Amino acid sequence: MIAGSSLADQTEVPRATLADPNNNNRHSSRFIEDGSYIRLKELAVSYTFPKTVIERLRISNLKLFVSAYNLLTFTNYSGMDPEINYAGNDNLRIGTDFFTYPQSRRFMIGLNVGF
């Protein structure tokens, strides 16, 4: 037992951070973790059909494209998304993940046809 302390404060579990007269809602580094990540943010692939196909279809150009956004994220971060910040530009809470939804993964397919 540490001199001047009681058994009540010998724990690995932090106190609840609800507002109380003891000011237990202070900022803490207890839950800080490495938020490093690598993300494939955008991938776009297109194919322009050859002139022989275009002439046979009687059009001037034909292009097929596929795009994907937020396709892959590699991280050891335990939250939903290491890039999300729930507090906007608030300097006191920047980088805080408070159950914010991750960025959506989106796919787009298109066809560009010229007549």
N, C-alpha and C positions, 0 to 999 in steps of 0.2 A: 504494500500500500504506500502511495506517495504521501509524504508529510503534508498536512494541511488540506487533504482532499478526502472525500467520503466515497463509499462504494457506489453511490448514486451516479457519479460522473466518471466511472471506469467502464466505458463501453465503446464499441466501434460504430454504434448506430447514432446518427446525429439527432438532435431534437427536432420536433416539428417546426416548420418555419412560418407558422401562423403568427399574425401580429399579436403580441402579448406585452405585458409590462416589463418583461426581462429583456426586450429587444433581441429576440432570437431569430429575427428575419434578416440578419446580416448577410452580405455576400460571402461566398465560400468557394474555395478551389477544390472541394471534395469531389465534385462530379466532372471536373475538366478532363478531357481525353483528346487524343490526337485526332484531328479532323482532316488529315491529309487525304487527298483523293486524286484520281485520274478519271476524267470523264470524256467519253466520245459524245460531244455535244451535238454535232450535226454531221450527217452523212448524206450526200446527194450523188446519185448516179443517173446518167442519161445516156440514151442511145439514139443516134440519128440514123434513120433507115437509109439504105443505099438508093441511089438515083434510079436503078432499075425497078425497084419496088414502088417508088414514088411515081414514076412515069406510068406504070401499069395501073395504079389507082387513080390516075389523072388528077393529081394534086401537086402543089409546088414544094411543100416540105412536110416531113412527118418525124416527130421526135417523141419518144417515150421517156418519162423520168420518174424516179422514186426518191423520196426524201424521208429521213428519219431523224428525230430530235430527241436528245437525252436517251440515247440508245443503251449505253453501257456505263456503269460506274464501278470503279475498283477502289475499295476502301476497307479499313478495319473499323470504321466508325460504327457505333452501335445504334445510332439514331436512324431516322428515315432518310435524311438527306444532309450531307455535310455542307452543302452550299446554302441552305436555307437559314434565314435569320428572322425570328418572329417579331423582333422589336423595331424593324426598319433601320433607321440610321441613328438610333439612340446609342450614344457612346458608352453608357453604363452597361448596357445589355447586348452589345454587338456580338454576334457569334453565338447567341443563346438559342438553343433548339428547345422549344417548349411545345412539343407534339404538333409541329407545323407540318402540313401535308407536303410531300415531296413534289418536285416539278413533274409535270405529266410527260409521259412518253407519247410522242405523236408520230404518225406515219402519214405520208401523202403520196398519192400516185396520180400522175397526170399524163395527158397526151396533148401535144401541141401540133395542130394540123393547119397548114396554110393552103388556101385555094387559089 
